Amino acid sequence: QVQLVESGGGLVQPGGSLRLSCAASGTILTINVMGWYRQAPGKQRELVARITSGGTTNYADSDKGRFTISRGNAKNTVYLQMDSLKPEDTAVYYCHAEHFGIPYWGQGTLVTVSS
């Protein structure tokens, strides 16, 4: 059973930056796909970015050029660097992993972009 723990959310002003971190435990194998989703109030959960163990990345169109996803040196860690944040980025951000076809989710971390 894979467990995901996120950190790094908080309150930031428009135009500011935040870095989210996620660490997976419960497996000694490399998780192939890790990523971040977000869910704003009253909206469906949506993909922010994902990255494979080989380094292939995918981003939501709204986040390209502002967000950067990366894998850490420690096995099964993933980061999301968020720059030029906008109020519409306000949401709960969830770490996601797919391991042998099974999806896993973190508990979520709140990001609030407001002046």
C-alpha positions, 0 to 999 in steps of 0.5 A: 500500500502506497502512502503519499504525504504532501507539504508546502501549501499555504497563503501567497500573494498574486504573482508569488511562488510556492513549492509543493513536495510529495513523498511516497512510502510503502514500496521499494520499487520506483513508482512510474507516474507521479503528479499533482491534481487540484480541486477548486471549490465547486469544481472537479479535480483536474490534472496540474502536471505529471511526470514519469520515472523517465522524466517525461512531463505533461502539464495542463495548458493553464499551467505551462510556463508557470509550473514546473514538476520534477522528481527528487533525488530520493526515490519516489518524491515529486515536487511542484514549483509554482511561479506567477501564481494567480487567484484562480490557482487557489485550490486543494492540491493533491499528490497522485501516484500510479503504481502497477496500474493502481492510483493513490492519492495524498490527503491534499494541501491547500494553496490560497492565492490572495492579496 
